[in-house]
Amino acid sequence: MRIVFLAALCLASAPVPLLAQTANPSVFELEPGTLVDGAAARIYTMVPDGGIVALNLTDGSRQWQSDDAAKPVGLLNGHLAVYREAGTKIVFLDPETGREGPWTAASLSLPETAWTRVDDGLGRSLTLSMKTTDRGADLLWQSESRTVRARPPGPGDATDDDIAFGGLAIDAQNGQATAVSRTAPLSPSLRFTMLNEADRLPNLQGRQFLSIDGGAVLISNRIGDDRIRNKYRWTLYDRATGDPLGRFDADRSVDAFFVAGKTLVYVARPYFWRDGDQFREDPLRLRAIDLDSGRLLWERALRDTEYRGPFPP
């Protein structure tokens, strides 16, 4: 495998939620490409046909849309950093309006062979991550290209795997970006964290999962077999007090989630199901649930960047 070093940051050996990397604990990444600003009650996310939208957290309504931006990456000093595929740039938008702000766009300077799209290809991907520093933020990127085979490579098989990575240091005062060097690739992001024995809420049975922002705990129990779609019951608790927040029945045991007041917001993965003699698919979605009643408040389709095309025979 050939690794290209382009631009030294010491990265944690284990992935941590964005909450632990940011100076503003109300800002966190629920899912790659879905950024939450709890203080503003706003969610920035990618839409299926391209572009990004700002959603009202309360009712899911669209506040603005930018068709030029491909992916929201982070918030810094009142500026929303987004990735623009055209020119492989980081552009800074006004989070209130979606209009381009006064900060100058910064080029990522990806190598010619790098994968530059937010949608994955066969064995190819681009990862973007932002973490705060004393002076602003480091915006980290990683482009991967891996050979996909129908069988494991043999002793004599050549490989042509590439991992290229680099980053930009962004000044919080003026948005000026300078290249930074890195010595290790990014760690995979976590969709959820299962609490160990020392961190569990006491006197509660079942596996306990911490929300992305660290504010809530989910206990998941299976309540049905595969004939039932929503065969898992999620029971939510306040992380600080242990008070129950409500419950909800879902088709997966757990996924990326957070709780705002009595509203559960979570990522619903694509779901394939049979309706009579037809097979149907529910796309990747962001869903908001009223924990008092279990009622769906709103949902939005998300851009699914996972590669779902053909594989080698």
ChimeraX commands (.cxc) that place a marker at each C-alpha (Angstrom):
marker #1 position 0.00,0.00,0.00 radius 0.5
marker #1 position 1.32,3.45,-0.91 radius 0.5
marker #1 position 0.56,6.20,1.60 radius 0.5
marker #1 position 0.94,9.81,0.53 radius 0.5
marker #1 position 1.83,12.34,3.24 radius 0.5
marker #1 position 0.83,15.80,2.08 radius 0.5
marker #1 position 0.80,18.11,4.90 radius 0.5
marker #1 position 1.94,17.13,12.40 radius 0.5
marker #1 position -1.33,16.55,14.17 radius 0.5
marker #1 position -1.55,13.99,16.94 radius 0.5
marker #1 position -4.85,12.20,16.46 radius 0.5
marker #1 position -6.49,10.04,19.11 radius 0.5
marker #1 position -6.09,6.33,18.55 radius 0.5
marker #1 position -9.80,5.82,19.23 radius 0.5
marker #1 position -12.52,7.94,17.61 radius 0.5
marker #1 position -14.33,10.41,19.83 radius 0.5
marker #1 position -17.57,12.28,19.29 radius 0.5
marker #1 position -17.28,15.77,17.80 radius 0.5
marker #1 position -18.62,17.05,21.13 radius 0.5
marker #1 position -15.28,16.22,22.75 radius 0.5
marker #1 position -13.38,18.05,19.98 radius 0.5
marker #1 position -15.23,21.35,19.91 radius 0.5
marker #1 position -15.19,24.39,22.17 radius 0.5
marker #1 position -18.96,24.65,21.77 radius 0.5
marker #1 position -20.65,21.55,23.25 radius 0.5
marker #1 position -23.95,22.37,21.54 radius 0.5
marker #1 position -22.34,21.78,18.11 radius 0.5
marker #1 position -21.75,18.18,17.07 radius 0.5
marker #1 position -21.77,15.88,14.06 radius 0.5
marker #1 position -24.63,13.39,14.19 radius 0.5
marker #1 position -23.55,11.70,10.98 radius 0.5
marker #1 position -20.90,12.57,8.40 radius 0.5
marker #1 position -22.58,15.38,6.52 radius 0.5
marker #1 position -25.16,16.13,9.25 radius 0.5
marker #1 position -24.13,18.87,11.68 radius 0.5
marker #1 position -26.24,19.94,14.67 radius 0.5
marker #1 position -26.18,23.36,16.35 radius 0.5
marker #1 position -28.28,22.82,19.45 radius 0.5
marker #1 position -28.06,26.43,20.63 radius 0.5
marker #1 position -29.51,27.67,17.34 radius 0.5
marker #1 position -31.95,24.71,17.13 radius 0.5
marker #1 position -30.66,24.11,13.62 radius 0.5
marker #1 position -29.42,21.10,11.63 radius 0.5
marker #1 position -27.23,21.38,8.53 radius 0.5
marker #1 position -27.32,18.34,6.29 radius 0.5
marker #1 position -26.89,17.04,2.74 radius 0.5
marker #1 position -29.92,16.45,0.53 radius 0.5
marker #1 position -30.34,13.57,-1.94 radius 0.5
marker #1 position -30.22,15.63,-5.15 radius 0.5
marker #1 position -27.14,17.60,-4.10 radius 0.5
marker #1 position -26.53,20.68,-2.00 radius 0.5
marker #1 position -27.11,21.24,1.70 radius 0.5
marker #1 position -30.02,22.59,3.74 radius 0.5
marker #1 position -30.46,24.20,7.13 radius 0.5
marker #1 position -33.39,22.65,8.99 radius 0.5
marker #1 position -35.32,23.93,11.98 radius 0.5
marker #1 position -34.77,21.31,14.68 radius 0.5
marker #1 position -38.25,21.79,16.11 radius 0.5
marker #1 position -40.39,21.16,13.03 radius 0.5
marker #1 position -37.93,20.09,10.31 radius 0.5
marker #1 position -38.77,23.06,8.09 radius 0.5
marker #1 position -36.15,24.26,5.63 radius 0.5
marker #1 position -34.60,27.60,6.54 radius 0.5
marker #1 position -32.30,27.86,3.52 radius 0.5
marker #1 position -30.63,25.72,0.87 radius 0.5
marker #1 position -27.26,26.01,-0.88 radius 0.5
marker #1 position -26.97,24.09,-4.14 radius 0.5
marker #1 position -23.24,24.84,-4.54 radius 0.5
marker #1 position -22.17,23.30,-1.24 radius 0.5
marker #1 position -21.77,19.52,-1.12 radius 0.5
marker #1 position -21.22,18.86,2.60 radius 0.5
marker #1 position -21.28,20.80,5.89 radius 0.5
marker #1 position -18.08,20.22,7.85 radius 0.5
marker #1 position -18.07,22.44,10.94 radius 0.5
marker #1 position -18.88,25.74,12.64 radius 0.5
marker #1 position -16.24,28.27,13.62 radius 0.5
marker #1 position -16.85,31.70,15.15 radius 0.5
marker #1 position -20.20,32.20,13.46 radius 0.5
marker #1 position -19.13,30.74,10.11 radius 0.5
marker #1 position -20.31,27.45,8.60 radius 0.5
marker #1 position -17.50,25.60,6.81 radius 0.5
marker #1 position -18.77,23.59,3.84 radius 0.5
marker #1 position -17.04,21.51,1.19 radius 0.5
marker #1 position -17.56,22.50,-2.43 radius 0.5
marker #1 position -16.69,19.76,-4.91 radius 0.5
marker #1 position -16.04,22.24,-7.72 radius 0.5
marker #1 position -12.44,23.29,-7.11 radius 0.5
marker #1 position -12.21,21.08,-3.98 radius 0.5
marker #1 position -12.63,24.10,-1.72 radius 0.5
marker #1 position -13.74,24.88,1.79 radius 0.5
marker #1 position -16.19,27.78,1.66 radius 0.5
marker #1 position -17.56,29.70,4.65 radius 0.5
marker #1 position -21.28,30.49,4.76 radius 0.5
marker #1 position -23.43,32.60,7.04 radius 0.5
marker #1 position -25.27,29.92,9.08 radius 0.5
marker #1 position -28.34,32.17,9.34 radius 0.5
marker #1 position -28.83,32.72,5.61 radius 0.5
marker #1 position -26.63,30.23,3.72 radius 0.5
marker #1 position -24.97,33.07,1.81 radius 0.5
marker #1 position -21.22,33.13,1.33 radius 0.5
marker #1 position -19.56,35.19,4.05 radius 0.5
marker #1 position -16.51,37.48,4.07 radius 0.5
marker #1 position -13.95,34.76,4.76 radius 0.5
marker #1 position -11.92,33.67,1.74 radius 0.5
marker #1 position -12.48,30.15,0.42 radius 0.5
marker #1 position -9.57,27.75,1.00 radius 0.5
marker #1 position -8.35,25.08,-1.41 radius 0.5
marker #1 position -7.71,21.60,-0.04 radius 0.5
marker #1 position -4.97,21.01,-2.65 radius 0.5
marker #1 position -5.84,17.35,-3.11 radius 0.5
marker #1 position -3.51,15.27,-5.32 radius 0.5
marker #1 position -4.61,14.64,-8.88 radius 0.5
marker #1 position -5.37,10.98,-8.17 radius 0.5
marker #1 position -7.45,11.72,-5.05 radius 0.5
marker #1 position -11.17,10.99,-4.79 radius 0.5
marker #1 position -12.85,14.39,-4.51 radius 0.5
marker #1 position -16.55,13.50,-4.36 radius 0.5
marker #1 position -18.65,13.20,-1.20 radius 0.5
marker #1 position -20.33,10.11,-2.66 radius 0.5
marker #1 position -18.22,6.97,-2.25 radius 0.5
marker #1 position -17.04,5.04,-5.29 radius 0.5
marker #1 position -16.04,1.38,-5.48 radius 0.5
marker #1 position -13.28,1.26,-2.88 radius 0.5
marker #1 position -12.94,5.05,-2.96 radius 0.5
marker #1 position -13.96,7.71,-0.44 radius 0.5
marker #1 position -13.26,11.21,0.83 radius 0.5
marker #1 position -13.46,11.94,4.57 radius 0.5
marker #1 position -13.63,15.46,6.02 radius 0.5
marker #1 position -13.41,16.30,9.72 radius 0.5
marker #1 position -13.06,19.50,11.72 radius 0.5
marker #1 position -11.71,19.90,15.27 radius 0.5
marker #1 position -11.15,23.06,17.27 radius 0.5
marker #1 position -7.72,24.29,18.34 radius 0.5
marker #1 position -6.47,27.14,20.52 radius 0.5
marker #1 position -6.39,29.49,17.52 radius 0.5
marker #1 position -9.35,28.20,15.55 radius 0.5
marker #1 position -9.86,24.83,13.93 radius 0.5
marker #1 position -8.05,22.16,11.97 radius 0.5
marker #1 position -9.94,20.88,8.97 radius 0.5
marker #1 position -8.69,17.40,8.13 radius 0.5
marker #1 position -9.21,15.48,4.91 radius 0.5
marker #1 position -8.46,11.94,3.79 radius 0.5
marker #1 position -8.84,10.39,0.35 radius 0.5
marker #1 position -8.80,6.59,0.06 radius 0.5
marker #1 position -8.55,4.33,-2.95 radius 0.5
marker #1 position -8.55,0.60,-2.26 radius 0.5
marker #1 position -8.56,-2.32,-4.66 radius 0.5
marker #1 position -11.81,-4.28,-4.33 radius 0.5
marker #1 position -11.58,-7.97,-5.22 radius 0.5
marker #1 position -14.00,-10.85,-5.24 radius 0.5
marker #1 position -11.44,-12.88,-3.29 radius 0.5
marker #1 position -8.63,-12.01,-0.84 radius 0.5
marker #1 position -5.34,-11.11,-2.57 radius 0.5
marker #1 position -2.82,-13.92,-2.92 radius 0.5
marker #1 position 0.91,-13.72,-2.04 radius 0.5
marker #1 position 1.83,-12.61,-5.55 radius 0.5
marker #1 position -1.05,-10.22,-6.16 radius 0.5
marker #1 position -0.10,-6.59,-6.55 radius 0.5
marker #1 position -2.04,-3.94,-4.64 radius 0.5
marker #1 position -2.67,-0.38,-5.67 radius 0.5
marker #1 position -4.17,1.01,-2.47 radius 0.5
marker #1 position -3.65,4.70,-1.74 radius 0.5
marker #1 position -4.39,6.78,1.33 radius 0.5
marker #1 position -3.69,10.48,0.97 radius 0.5
marker #1 position -4.35,12.87,3.83 radius 0.5
marker #1 position -3.72,16.44,4.85 radius 0.5
marker #1 position -5.35,19.40,6.51 radius 0.5
marker #1 position -5.81,23.13,6.94 radius 0.5
marker #1 position -5.37,25.23,10.07 radius 0.5
marker #1 position -8.10,27.90,10.06 radius 0.5
marker #1 position -7.70,31.10,12.07 radius 0.5
marker #1 position -10.87,31.85,14.06 radius 0.5
marker #1 position -10.41,35.62,13.70 radius 0.5
marker #1 position -10.21,35.97,9.94 radius 0.5
marker #1 position -10.65,32.51,8.41 radius 0.5
marker #1 position -7.14,32.47,6.97 radius 0.5
marker #1 position -6.16,28.88,6.16 radius 0.5
marker #1 position -2.66,27.38,6.11 radius 0.5
marker #1 position -1.62,23.80,5.37 radius 0.5
marker #1 position -0.81,21.56,8.33 radius 0.5
marker #1 position 1.09,18.29,8.22 radius 0.5
marker #1 position -0.26,14.98,9.48 radius 0.5
marker #1 position 1.49,11.73,10.26 radius 0.5
marker #1 position -1.46,9.36,10.65 radius 0.5
marker #1 position -4.79,8.74,8.90 radius 0.5
marker #1 position -8.13,9.62,10.46 radius 0.5
marker #1 position -9.76,7.13,12.79 radius 0.5
marker #1 position -13.23,5.88,11.81 radius 0.5
marker #1 position -16.10,7.89,13.28 radius 0.5
marker #1 position -18.47,6.30,15.77 radius 0.5
marker #1 position -22.22,6.31,15.20 radius 0.5
marker #1 position -22.84,5.42,18.85 radius 0.5
marker #1 position -20.94,4.39,21.98 radius 0.5
marker #1 position -21.92,1.55,24.29 radius 0.5
marker #1 position -21.25,2.51,27.90 radius 0.5
marker #1 position -18.94,0.35,29.97 radius 0.5
marker #1 position -19.78,-0.82,33.48 radius 0.5
marker #1 position -18.28,2.21,35.20 radius 0.5
marker #1 position -20.23,4.72,33.10 radius 0.5
marker #1 position -23.64,3.01,33.01 radius 0.5
marker #1 position -26.72,4.46,34.65 radius 0.5
marker #1 position -27.29,2.34,37.77 radius 0.5
marker #1 position -30.11,-0.16,38.34 radius 0.5
marker #1 position -31.11,-0.39,34.68 radius 0.5
marker #1 position -30.95,-3.61,32.67 radius 0.5
marker #1 position -29.83,-3.92,29.06 radius 0.5
marker #1 position -27.15,-2.44,26.86 radius 0.5
marker #1 position -26.75,1.31,27.36 radius 0.5
marker #1 position -25.74,3.60,24.48 radius 0.5
marker #1 position -24.61,7.21,24.83 radius 0.5
marker #1 position -26.03,9.84,22.49 radius 0.5
marker #1 position -23.67,11.63,20.12 radius 0.5
marker #1 position -23.77,14.81,22.22 radius 0.5
marker #1 position -23.38,12.92,25.51 radius 0.5
marker #1 position -26.67,14.16,26.96 radius 0.5
marker #1 position -28.86,11.05,26.83 radius 0.5
marker #1 position -28.64,7.29,27.29 radius 0.5
marker #1 position -30.57,4.77,25.21 radius 0.5
marker #1 position -31.42,1.25,26.39 radius 0.5
marker #1 position -32.42,-1.08,23.58 radius 0.5
marker #1 position -34.45,-4.25,24.06 radius 0.5
marker #1 position -35.78,-6.64,21.44 radius 0.5
marker #1 position -39.57,-6.99,21.72 radius 0.5
marker #1 position -40.40,-9.04,18.60 radius 0.5
marker #1 position -39.09,-11.38,15.92 radius 0.5
marker #1 position -38.27,-10.67,12.27 radius 0.5
marker #1 position -41.94,-10.72,11.30 radius 0.5
marker #1 position -42.27,-7.36,13.07 radius 0.5
marker #1 position -40.59,-4.34,11.52 radius 0.5
marker #1 position -40.14,-2.28,14.69 radius 0.5
marker #1 position -38.87,-5.10,16.84 radius 0.5
marker #1 position -36.65,-3.01,19.14 radius 0.5
marker #1 position -37.80,-0.75,21.96 radius 0.5
marker #1 position -35.65,2.28,22.69 radius 0.5
marker #1 position -36.01,3.71,26.19 radius 0.5
marker #1 position -34.31,7.08,26.70 radius 0.5
marker #1 position -32.89,8.56,29.91 radius 0.5
marker #1 position -31.29,11.84,30.85 radius 0.5
marker #1 position -27.54,11.19,31.22 radius 0.5
marker #1 position -27.06,13.64,34.11 radius 0.5
marker #1 position -30.10,12.82,36.26 radius 0.5
marker #1 position -31.09,9.33,35.13 radius 0.5
marker #1 position -34.69,10.51,34.68 radius 0.5
marker #1 position -36.70,8.69,31.98 radius 0.5
marker #1 position -37.39,10.74,28.85 radius 0.5
marker #1 position -39.66,8.38,26.94 radius 0.5
marker #1 position -39.57,5.40,24.62 radius 0.5
marker #1 position -39.90,4.55,20.95 radius 0.5
marker #1 position -40.08,1.36,18.85 radius 0.5
marker #1 position -37.56,1.14,15.98 radius 0.5
marker #1 position -36.44,-1.29,13.30 radius 0.5
marker #1 position -32.80,-1.28,14.47 radius 0.5
marker #1 position -31.31,-1.90,17.87 radius 0.5
marker #1 position -29.47,1.45,17.88 radius 0.5
marker #1 position -28.20,4.18,15.59 radius 0.5
marker #1 position -26.82,7.71,15.75 radius 0.5
marker #1 position -29.14,9.82,17.94 radius 0.5
marker #1 position -29.51,12.74,20.29 radius 0.5
marker #1 position -32.32,14.17,22.42 radius 0.5
marker #1 position -33.39,17.82,22.53 radius 0.5
marker #1 position -35.92,18.37,25.33 radius 0.5
marker #1 position -38.47,15.61,24.73 radius 0.5
marker #1 position -37.61,15.18,21.04 radius 0.5
marker #1 position -35.54,12.24,19.84 radius 0.5
marker #1 position -33.65,12.87,16.59 radius 0.5
marker #1 position -31.99,9.90,14.95 radius 0.5
marker #1 position -30.65,8.58,11.64 radius 0.5
marker #1 position -32.83,5.89,10.07 radius 0.5
marker #1 position -30.76,3.66,7.77 radius 0.5
marker #1 position -32.16,2.41,4.45 radius 0.5
marker #1 position -34.73,-0.30,5.08 radius 0.5
marker #1 position -35.90,-2.90,2.54 radius 0.5
marker #1 position -39.29,-4.49,3.13 radius 0.5
marker #1 position -41.97,-6.50,1.39 radius 0.5
marker #1 position -45.40,-5.07,0.68 radius 0.5
marker #1 position -47.54,-7.92,-0.70 radius 0.5
marker #1 position -45.76,-9.14,-3.81 radius 0.5
marker #1 position -43.55,-6.04,-4.10 radius 0.5
marker #1 position -40.29,-5.09,-2.42 radius 0.5
marker #1 position -39.93,-1.51,-1.24 radius 0.5
marker #1 position -37.14,0.59,0.18 radius 0.5
marker #1 position -37.18,3.41,2.70 radius 0.5
marker #1 position -34.19,5.70,2.04 radius 0.5
marker #1 position -31.68,7.10,4.48 radius 0.5
marker #1 position -33.60,9.58,6.62 radius 0.5
marker #1 position -33.38,11.94,9.55 radius 0.5
marker #1 position -36.35,11.46,11.88 radius 0.5
marker #1 position -37.67,13.39,14.89 radius 0.5
marker #1 position -39.90,11.64,17.45 radius 0.5
marker #1 position -41.99,13.09,20.28 radius 0.5
marker #1 position -40.92,11.01,23.27 radius 0.5
marker #1 position -44.11,11.75,25.20 radius 0.5
marker #1 position -46.34,10.14,22.58 radius 0.5
marker #1 position -43.96,8.23,20.29 radius 0.5
marker #1 position -45.40,10.25,17.40 radius 0.5
marker #1 position -43.33,11.11,14.34 radius 0.5
marker #1 position -42.84,14.90,14.30 radius 0.5
marker #1 position -40.96,15.18,11.01 radius 0.5
marker #1 position -38.54,13.34,8.76 radius 0.5
marker #1 position -36.19,14.31,5.95 radius 0.5
marker #1 position -34.46,12.20,3.33 radius 0.5
marker #1 position -30.66,12.45,3.52 radius 0.5
marker #1 position -28.03,12.09,0.83 radius 0.5
marker #1 position -26.83,8.49,0.96 radius 0.5
marker #1 position -23.11,8.58,0.14 radius 0.5
marker #1 position -22.47,4.86,0.59 radius 0.5
marker #1 position -21.49,2.98,-2.57 radius 0.5
marker #1 position -24.31,0.64,-3.60 radius 0.5
marker #1 position -23.24,-0.23,-7.15 radius 0.5
marker #1 position -21.93,-3.52,-8.60 radius 0.5
marker #1 position -18.94,-5.34,-7.16 radius 0.5
marker #1 position -16.39,-7.54,-8.96 radius 0.5
marker #1 position -17.78,-11.01,-9.76 radius 0.5
marker link #1:1,2 radius 0.2
marker link #1:2,3 radius 0.2
marker link #1:3,4 radius 0.2
marker link #1:4,5 radius 0.2
marker link #1:5,6 radius 0.2
marker link #1:6,7 radius 0.2
marker link #1:8,9 radius 0.2
marker link #1:9,10 radius 0.2
marker link #1:10,11 radius 0.2
marker link #1:11,12 radius 0.2
marker link #1:12,13 radius 0.2
marker link #1:13,14 radius 0.2
marker link #1:14,15 radius 0.2
marker link #1:15,16 radius 0.2
marker link #1:16,17 radius 0.2
marker link #1:17,18 radius 0.2
marker link #1:18,19 radius 0.2
marker link #1:19,20 radius 0.2
marker link #1:20,21 radius 0.2
marker link #1:21,22 radius 0.2
marker link #1:22,23 radius 0.2
marker link #1:23,24 radius 0.2
marker link #1:24,25 radius 0.2
marker link #1:25,26 radius 0.2
marker link #1:26,27 radius 0.2
marker link #1:27,28 radius 0.2
marker link #1:28,29 radius 0.2
marker link #1:29,30 radius 0.2
marker link #1:30,31 radius 0.2
marker link #1:31,32 radius 0.2
marker link #1:32,33 radius 0.2
marker link #1:33,34 radius 0.2
marker link #1:34,35 radius 0.2
marker link #1:35,36 radius 0.2
marker link #1:36,37 radius 0.2
marker link #1:37,38 radius 0.2
marker link #1:38,39 radius 0.2
marker link #1:39,40 radius 0.2
marker link #1:40,41 radius 0.2
marker link #1:41,42 radius 0.2
marker link #1:42,43 radius 0.2
marker link #1:43,44 radius 0.2
marker link #1:44,45 radius 0.2
marker link #1:45,46 radius 0.2
marker link #1:46,47 radius 0.2
marker link #1:47,48 radius 0.2
marker link #1:48,49 radius 0.2
marker link #1:49,50 radius 0.2
marker link #1:50,51 radius 0.2
marker link #1:51,52 radius 0.2
marker link #1:52,53 radius 0.2
marker link #1:53,54 radius 0.2
marker link #1:54,55 radius 0.2
marker link #1:55,56 radius 0.2
marker link #1:56,57 radius 0.2
marker link #1:57,58 radius 0.2
marker link #1:58,59 radius 0.2
marker link #1:59,60 radius 0.2
marker link #1:60,61 radius 0.2
marker link #1:61,62 radius 0.2
marker link #1:62,63 radius 0.2
marker link #1:63,64 radius 0.2
marker link #1:64,65 radius 0.2
marker link #1:65,66 radius 0.2
marker link #1:66,67 radius 0.2
marker link #1:67,68 radius 0.2
marker link #1:68,69 radius 0.2
marker link #1:69,70 radius 0.2
marker link #1:70,71 radius 0.2
marker link #1:71,72 radius 0.2
marker link #1:72,73 radius 0.2
marker link #1:73,74 radius 0.2
marker link #1:74,75 radius 0.2
marker link #1:75,76 radius 0.2
marker link #1:76,77 radius 0.2
marker link #1:77,78 radius 0.2
marker link #1:78,79 radius 0.2
marker link #1:79,80 radius 0.2
marker link #1:80,81 radius 0.2
marker link #1:81,82 radius 0.2
marker link #1:82,83 radius 0.2
marker link #1:83,84 radius 0.2
marker link #1:84,85 radius 0.2
marker link #1:85,86 radius 0.2
marker link #1:86,87 radius 0.2
marker link #1:87,88 radius 0.2
marker link #1:88,89 radius 0.2
marker link #1:89,90 radius 0.2
marker link #1:90,91 radius 0.2
marker link #1:91,92 radius 0.2
marker link #1:92,93 radius 0.2
marker link #1:93,94 radius 0.2
marker link #1:94,95 radius 0.2
marker link #1:95,96 radius 0.2
marker link #1:96,97 radius 0.2
marker link #1:97,98 radius 0.2
marker link #1:98,99 radius 0.2
marker link #1:99,100 radius 0.2
marker link #1:100,101 radius 0.2
marker link #1:101,102 radius 0.2
marker link #1:102,103 radius 0.2
marker link #1:103,104 radius 0.2
marker link #1:104,105 radius 0.2
marker link #1:105,106 radius 0.2
marker link #1:106,107 radius 0.2
marker link #1:107,108 radius 0.2
marker link #1:108,109 radius 0.2
marker link #1:109,110 radius 0.2
marker link #1:110,111 radius 0.2
marker link #1:111,112 radius 0.2
marker link #1:112,113 radius 0.2
marker link #1:113,114 radius 0.2
marker link #1:114,115 radius 0.2
marker link #1:115,116 radius 0.2
marker link #1:116,117 radius 0.2
marker link #1:117,118 radius 0.2
marker link #1:118,119 radius 0.2
marker link #1:119,120 radius 0.2
marker link #1:120,121 radius 0.2
marker link #1:121,122 radius 0.2
marker link #1:122,123 radius 0.2
marker link #1:123,124 radius 0.2
marker link #1:124,125 radius 0.2
marker link #1:125,126 radius 0.2
marker link #1:126,127 radius 0.2
marker link #1:127,128 radius 0.2
marker link #1:128,129 radius 0.2
marker link #1:129,130 radius 0.2
marker link #1:130,131 radius 0.2
marker link #1:131,132 radius 0.2
marker link #1:132,133 radius 0.2
marker link #1:133,134 radius 0.2
marker link #1:134,135 radius 0.2
marker link #1:135,136 radius 0.2
marker link #1:136,137 radius 0.2
marker link #1:137,138 radius 0.2
marker link #1:138,139 radius 0.2
marker link #1:139,140 radius 0.2
marker link #1:140,141 radius 0.2
marker link #1:141,142 radius 0.2
marker link #1:142,143 radius 0.2
marker link #1:143,144 radius 0.2
marker link #1:144,145 radius 0.2
marker link #1:145,146 radius 0.2
marker link #1:146,147 radius 0.2
marker link #1:147,148 radius 0.2
marker link #1:148,149 radius 0.2
marker link #1:149,150 radius 0.2
marker link #1:150,151 radius 0.2
marker link #1:151,152 radius 0.2
marker link #1:152,153 radius 0.2
marker link #1:153,154 radius 0.2
marker link #1:154,155 radius 0.2
marker link #1:155,156 radius 0.2
marker link #1:156,157 radius 0.2
marker link #1:157,158 radius 0.2
marker link #1:158,159 radius 0.2
marker link #1:159,160 radius 0.2
marker link #1:160,161 radius 0.2
marker link #1:161,162 radius 0.2
marker link #1:162,163 radius 0.2
marker link #1:163,164 radius 0.2
marker link #1:164,165 radius 0.2
marker link #1:165,166 radius 0.2
marker link #1:166,167 radius 0.2
marker link #1:167,168 radius 0.2
marker link #1:168,169 radius 0.2
marker link #1:169,170 radius 0.2
marker link #1:170,171 radius 0.2
marker link #1:171,172 radius 0.2
marker link #1:172,173 radius 0.2
marker link #1:173,174 radius 0.2
marker link #1:174,175 radius 0.2
marker link #1:175,176 radius 0.2
marker link #1:176,177 radius 0.2
marker link #1:177,178 radius 0.2
marker link #1:178,179 radius 0.2
marker link #1:179,180 radius 0.2
marker link #1:180,181 radius 0.2
marker link #1:181,182 radius 0.2
marker link #1:182,183 radius 0.2
marker link #1:183,184 radius 0.2
marker link #1:184,185 radius 0.2
marker link #1:185,186 radius 0.2
marker link #1:186,187 radius 0.2
marker link #1:187,188 radius 0.2
marker link #1:188,189 radius 0.2
marker link #1:189,190 radius 0.2
marker link #1:190,191 radius 0.2
marker link #1:191,192 radius 0.2
marker link #1:192,193 radius 0.2
marker link #1:193,194 radius 0.2
marker link #1:194,195 radius 0.2
marker link #1:195,196 radius 0.2
marker link #1:196,197 radius 0.2
marker link #1:197,198 radius 0.2
marker link #1:198,199 radius 0.2
marker link #1:199,200 radius 0.2
marker link #1:200,201 radius 0.2
marker link #1:201,202 radius 0.2
marker link #1:202,203 radius 0.2
marker link #1:203,204 radius 0.2
marker link #1:204,205 radius 0.2
marker link #1:205,206 radius 0.2
marker link #1:206,207 radius 0.2
marker link #1:207,208 radius 0.2
marker link #1:208,209 radius 0.2
marker link #1:209,210 radius 0.2
marker link #1:210,211 radius 0.2
marker link #1:211,212 radius 0.2
marker link #1:212,213 radius 0.2
marker link #1:213,214 radius 0.2
marker link #1:214,215 radius 0.2
marker link #1:215,216 radius 0.2
marker link #1:216,217 radius 0.2
marker link #1:217,218 radius 0.2
marker link #1:218,219 radius 0.2
marker link #1:219,220 radius 0.2
marker link #1:220,221 radius 0.2
marker link #1:221,222 radius 0.2
marker link #1:222,223 radius 0.2
marker link #1:223,224 radius 0.2
marker link #1:224,225 radius 0.2
marker link #1:225,226 radius 0.2
marker link #1:226,227 radius 0.2
marker link #1:227,228 radius 0.2
marker link #1:228,229 radius 0.2
marker link #1:229,230 radius 0.2
marker link #1:230,231 radius 0.2
marker link #1:231,232 radius 0.2
marker link #1:232,233 radius 0.2
marker link #1:233,234 radius 0.2
marker link #1:234,235 radius 0.2
marker link #1:235,236 radius 0.2
marker link #1:236,237 radius 0.2
marker link #1:237,238 radius 0.2
marker link #1:238,239 radius 0.2
marker link #1:239,240 radius 0.2
marker link #1:240,241 radius 0.2
marker link #1:241,242 radius 0.2
marker link #1:242,243 radius 0.2
marker link #1:243,244 radius 0.2
marker link #1:244,245 radius 0.2
marker link #1:245,246 radius 0.2
marker link #1:246,247 radius 0.2
marker link #1:247,248 radius 0.2
marker link #1:248,249 radius 0.2
marker link #1:249,250 radius 0.2
marker link #1:250,251 radius 0.2
marker link #1:251,252 radius 0.2
marker link #1:252,253 radius 0.2
marker link #1:253,254 radius 0.2
marker link #1:254,255 radius 0.2
marker link #1:255,256 radius 0.2
marker link #1:256,257 radius 0.2
marker link #1:257,258 radius 0.2
marker link #1:258,259 radius 0.2
marker link #1:259,260 radius 0.2
marker link #1:260,261 radius 0.2
marker link #1:261,262 radius 0.2
marker link #1:262,263 radius 0.2
marker link #1:263,264 radius 0.2
marker link #1:264,265 radius 0.2
marker link #1:265,266 radius 0.2
marker link #1:266,267 radius 0.2
marker link #1:267,268 radius 0.2
marker link #1:268,269 radius 0.2
marker link #1:269,270 radius 0.2
marker link #1:270,271 radius 0.2
marker link #1:271,272 radius 0.2
marker link #1:272,273 radius 0.2
marker link #1:273,274 radius 0.2
marker link #1:274,275 radius 0.2
marker link #1:275,276 radius 0.2
marker link #1:276,277 radius 0.2
marker link #1:277,278 radius 0.2
marker link #1:278,279 radius 0.2
marker link #1:279,280 radius 0.2
marker link #1:280,281 radius 0.2
marker link #1:281,282 radius 0.2
marker link #1:282,283 radius 0.2
marker link #1:283,284 radius 0.2
marker link #1:284,285 radius 0.2
marker link #1:285,286 radius 0.2
marker link #1:286,287 radius 0.2
marker link #1:287,288 radius 0.2
marker link #1:288,289 radius 0.2
marker link #1:289,290 radius 0.2
marker link #1:290,291 radius 0.2
marker link #1:291,292 radius 0.2
marker link #1:292,293 radius 0.2
marker link #1:293,294 radius 0.2
marker link #1:294,295 radius 0.2
marker link #1:295,296 radius 0.2
marker link #1:296,297 radius 0.2
marker link #1:297,298 radius 0.2
marker link #1:298,299 radius 0.2
marker link #1:299,300 radius 0.2
marker link #1:300,301 radius 0.2
marker link #1:301,302 radius 0.2
marker link #1:302,303 radius 0.2
marker link #1:303,304 radius 0.2
marker link #1:304,305 radius 0.2
marker link #1:305,306 radius 0.2
marker link #1:306,307 radius 0.2
marker link #1:307,308 radius 0.2
marker link #1:308,309 radius 0.2
marker link #1:309,310 radius 0.2
marker link #1:310,311 radius 0.2
marker link #1:311,312 radius 0.2
marker link #1:312,313 radius 0.2
view
